[in-house]
């Protein structure tokens, strides 16, 4: 199946406001839908369907089967209904397929996506199942996988641009992945969209925050991202997971291989994949960042590295603010960072040009 995704005129998607408070709407299953079953290996005998993991946005299950050759094989399925469900499952399949191409040992193999035969408004994603340990991965082992993906995918964007073939979702929040020529333009759009969604959740009643948002888009982002693509320099798009936190990166119980899943892919600047590592809530932090710097090095200008990472991390604070409309905690985290950087870079990109001309 294919989908061109929403056009710019359709942003935000018309069902998005309801989608912001989306909850699992699928009923528990005692038997498998005929269309899902048809995607299993021929002769599969379904033994049991049980809940797998926890999600506020989709229903997730483990499908235990016996195969014709006498072995057991398990599968993972998630479902959600409606147009939101369709976008989520399409985006998941396209995203996981892209990552599986570069790291098949570390990505649960995607199998299919589509809608139920018994209920055409119910959409599913099906993959191979891995039993995993819920623990923070080893920094060196984990970072080595991410570096491998970033390096091997670098320069392989199908259009040579920044974006992705379909919309993807962080939780149930859609990303506008329309292709852009420059990294600065793509990330500015991505941050603008996230600010729009955060506003839907919290309103527009903080004038200082509104002023800081304007400075973020017109001063801070140009100051920190434009140098990457100035004076003959360029950012080569690589495949970015964009949701790398311990809940999506766990060791396989049987092999100890780190399994990485729930990607929200786009082709972008490799360092943007590290934004989620910064926040203490994700239990990763400096050991992971330092290991990445050691294995991959830093983009020029190196002295901007920490502030670029803070900028990329800010998007996740805004994401969490959109997901939790009853709390201002994450908005305040983003607001404090905006304030710090707007004071540090009051003139935007002109501050960088002034420093470089003086040197």
C-alpha positions in Angstrom: 0.0 0.0 0.0 1.2 3.6 -0.5 0.3 7.1 0.8 1.6 10.4 -0.3 0.7 11.9 3.1 -1.0 15.2 3.9 -0.2 18.2 1.7 1.0 21.4 3.3 -2.6 22.9 2.9 -3.9 20.0 5.1 -1.7 20.8 8.0 -2.5 20.1 10.8 -4.4 17.0 9.6 -8.2 17.6 10.1 -8.5 14.8 12.6 -5.5 15.9 14.6 -7.2 17.7 17.5 -9.1 14.5 18.4 -5.9 12.6 17.7 -4.0 14.5 20.4 -6.1 12.8 23.1 -6.2 9.5 21.2 -6.5 6.4 23.3 -6.4 2.7 22.5 -9.7 1.8 20.8 -9.3 -1.8 19.7 -11.0 -4.6 21.6 -8.9 -7.5 23.0 -8.6 -10.3 20.5 -9.3 -14.0 21.0 -8.6 -14.8 17.3 -6.7 -13.3 14.5 -8.3 -11.3 11.7 -8.2 -13.2 8.4 -6.0 -10.5 6.7 -3.5 -10.5 9.5 -3.4 -14.3 9.5 -2.7 -14.3 5.7 0.6 -12.4 6.4 2.0 -15.1 8.7 4.1 -18.0 7.2 1.9 -20.6 5.4 0.6 -23.3 7.8 1.0 -21.1 10.9 -1.1 -22.3 13.8 -2.0 -19.5 16.2 -1.7 -20.7 19.8 -2.2 -17.6 21.8 -2.7 -13.8 21.5 -1.6 -11.9 24.6 -1.0 -8.2 25.4 2.6 -7.0 24.8 4.0 -3.9 26.4 2.0 -0.8 27.2 0.8 2.1 25.0 -1.7 4.9 25.4 -1.9 5.2 21.6 -2.3 1.7 20.1 -3.1 -1.8 21.2 -0.1 -4.1 21.1 -0.2 -7.9 21.2 2.1 -10.9 21.0 1.0 -13.7 18.6 2.3 -17.1 19.5 2.4 -19.7 16.7 3.5 -23.2 15.9 5.0 -23.7 12.4 4.7 -26.6 10.0 8.3 -27.6 10.7 7.6 -28.0 14.4 9.2 -24.8 15.6 7.5 -22.0 17.5 7.6 -18.4 16.2 6.1 -15.3 17.7 4.9 -12.1 16.1 4.2 -8.6 17.3 1.2 -6.6 16.1 -0.1 -3.1 16.9 -3.4 -1.7 15.8 -5.4 1.5 15.9 -8.6 2.5 14.0 -9.5 5.4 11.7 -7.4 7.8 9.6 -5.0 8.4 12.5 -4.5 4.6 12.8 -3.8 4.3 9.0 -1.2 7.0 9.1 0.5 5.5 12.1 0.7 2.0 10.7 1.9 3.2 7.3 4.5 5.4 8.8 5.7 2.6 11.1 6.0 0.1 8.3 7.9 2.5 6.0 10.2 3.7 8.8 11.0 0.2 10.2 11.7 -1.1 6.7 14.1 1.7 6.1 16.0 0.9 9.3 15.9 -2.9 8.7 17.8 -2.3 5.5 20.7 -0.9 7.4 20.7 -3.0 10.6 18.8 -6.3 10.1 20.3 -7.8 13.3 19.0 -5.0 15.4 15.6 -4.2 14.0 12.6 -6.5 14.5 11.8 -7.6 10.9 8.7 -5.7 9.5 6.2 -8.0 7.8 3.1 -6.1 6.8 0.7 -3.3 7.4 -2.9 -2.9 6.3 -6.5 -3.0 7.5 -8.6 -5.8 8.9 -10.9 -7.8 6.6 -13.4 -7.9 9.4 -13.2 -4.2 10.1 -11.8 -2.1 7.3 -11.5 0.9 9.7 -8.9 -1.0 11.9 -5.3 -0.7 10.8 -2.4 -3.0 11.8 1.4 -3.3 11.7 2.9 -6.7 11.9 6.6 -7.7 12.7 8.6 -10.5 14.1 8.5 -10.6 17.9 11.6 -10.4 20.2 11.5 -10.9 23.9 13.5 -8.1 25.4 14.9 -6.9 28.8 13.7 -3.6 30.0 17.0 -2.0 30.8 19.2 0.9 29.6 21.5 -0.5 26.9 25.3 -0.4 27.2 26.5 2.9 25.8 29.3 1.5 23.6 27.3 -1.3 22.2 24.3 0.9 21.5 26.1 3.8 20.1 28.1 1.5 17.8 24.8 0.5 16.2 23.6 4.0 15.8 26.9 5.2 14.3 26.8 2.2 11.8 23.3 3.2 10.7 24.2 6.9 10.4 27.4 6.2 8.4 26.0 3.5 6.1 22.9 5.5 5.3 24.7 8.8 4.8 24.1 10.1 1.3 21.4 7.6 0.5 18.4 9.7 0.9 16.2 8.7 -2.1 15.7 12.3 -3.2 19.0 13.7 -1.9 16.9 15.9 0.3 15.8 16.1 3.9 12.4 14.5 4.9 10.8 11.1 4.4 8.4 9.4 2.0 5.4 9.4 4.3 4.3 11.1 7.5 5.6 9.4 10.7 4.5 9.7 14.3 6.2 10.4 17.6 3.6 8.7 19.9 0.4 9.8 18.1 1.9 13.2 17.1 2.3 13.4 13.3 5.4 14.7 11.6 5.3 16.7 8.4 8.1 15.0 6.5 7.7 16.8 3.2 11.1 17.0 1.4 13.2 20.1 1.8 16.5 21.2 0.2 18.3 22.3 3.3 18.6 20.9 6.8 17.8 24.4 8.3 14.6 24.6 6.4 13.5 21.1 7.3 14.2 21.4 11.0 12.6 24.9 11.2 9.5 23.4 9.7 9.6 20.5 12.1 9.9 22.8 15.1 7.2 25.1 13.8 4.8 22.1 13.5 5.7 20.9 17.0 5.0 24.4 18.3 1.6 24.4 16.6 0.7 21.0 18.2 1.9 22.2 21.6 -0.3 25.2 21.2 -3.3 23.0 20.5 -2.7 21.3 23.8 -2.0 24.3 26.0 -3.3 27.4 24.3 -1.7 30.7 23.6 -1.9 32.6 26.9 1.8 33.2 27.7 3.0 36.3 25.9 6.7 35.7 26.9 6.5 32.2 25.5 5.1 33.5 22.2 7.9 36.0 21.9 10.5 33.3 22.7 9.0 31.0 20.0 9.5 33.8 17.4 13.1 34.2 18.5 13.6 30.4 18.4 12.5 30.3 14.7 14.1 33.5 13.5 17.3 33.8 15.6 18.3 30.6 17.5 17.7 28.0 14.7 19.5 30.1 12.0 22.4 30.8 14.4 22.9 27.1 15.3 22.0 25.3 12.0 22.9 27.7 9.2 26.7 27.4 9.9 26.4 23.7 9.0 25.5 24.7 5.5 27.5 27.9 4.9 30.8 28.7 3.2 30.6 25.6 1.0 29.8 23.2 3.9 26.8 21.0 3.7 24.8 18.4 5.7 24.6 15.0 4.1 21.3 13.5 5.0 21.4 10.2 6.9 18.6 8.0 8.3 17.5 9.4 11.6 15.4 7.3 14.1 14.3 10.3 16.1 12.9 8.4 19.1 16.0 6.8 20.6 15.2 6.4 24.3 15.5 3.2 26.5 11.9 2.3 25.9 12.7 1.8 22.2 16.2 0.2 22.6 16.4 -3.0 24.6 18.6 -6.1 24.7 17.2 -9.3 23.3 16.7 -11.8 26.1 18.1 -14.7 24.0 20.9 -13.0 22.0 21.9 -9.9 24.0 21.7 -8.0 20.7 20.2 -4.5 21.3 16.9 -4.3 19.4 15.8 -0.9 18.2 12.2 -0.2 17.3 9.4 2.3 17.1 11.4 4.5 14.7 10.0 7.8 13.5 12.3 8.1 10.5 13.4 11.0 8.4 16.6 11.8 6.5 18.4 14.5 8.4 21.4 15.7 10.3 22.9 12.8 12.2 23.3 14.8 15.5 19.5 15.4 15.6 19.2 11.7 16.6 20.9 12.5 19.9 18.4 15.1 21.2 16.5 12.6 23.3 19.7 11.5 25.0 20.1 14.8 26.8 17.1 14.8 29.1 17.7 13.2 32.6 14.3 11.4 32.2 15.7 9.2 29.5 18.6 7.9 31.7 21.2 8.2 28.9 23.0 11.5 29.0 26.7 12.2 28.9 28.0 8.6 28.6 26.1 8.1 25.4 26.8 11.6 24.0 30.6 11.3 24.7 30.6 7.8 23.2 29.0 9.1 20.0 31.4 12.0 19.8 34.3 9.5 20.2 33.0 7.2 17.4 31.5 9.8 15.0 33.1 13.2 15.8 31.3 16.5 15.8 30.0 18.6 13.0 31.5 22.0 12.4 31.5 24.3 14.3 32.5 22.0 17.1 32.0 24.7 19.7 28.3 24.8 18.9 27.9 21.1 19.5 26.3 21.4 23.0 23.9 24.1 22.0 22.9 22.2 18.8 22.2 19.2 21.1 20.1 21.4 23.4 18.2 22.7 20.4 17.4 19.2 19.2 16.5 18.1 22.7 14.0 21.0 23.0 11.8 19.4 20.3 11.3 16.5 22.7 10.3 18.8 25.5 7.7 20.3 23.2 6.5 16.9 22.1 5.9 15.9 25.7 4.2 19.2 26.4 1.8 18.4 23.5 1.2 14.9 24.9 0.5 16.0 28.4 -1.9 19.0 28.3 -2.5 19.0 32.0 1.1 19.8 32.9 3.2 22.8 32.1 6.4 21.0 33.2 7.7 20.3 29.7 6.7 23.7 28.3 8.7 25.3 31.1 11.7 23.2 30.3 11.6 24.3 26.6 10.9 27.9 27.7 13.9 28.0 29.9 16.2 26.8 27.1 14.7 29.2 24.6 15.3 32.1 27.1 19.0 31.0 27.7 19.8 30.7 24.0 17.9 33.9 22.9 20.1 35.8 25.5 23.2 34.1 24.2 22.4 34.7 20.5 20.4 37.9 20.3 21.4 38.6 16.7 20.9 35.1 15.3 23.2 34.1 12.4 24.8 37.6 12.5 26.4 36.6 15.8 28.2 33.7 14.0 29.2 35.9 11.0 30.7 38.5 13.4 32.8 35.9 15.3 34.1 34.3 12.1 35.0 37.7 10.5 36.9 38.7 13.6 38.9 35.5 13.4 
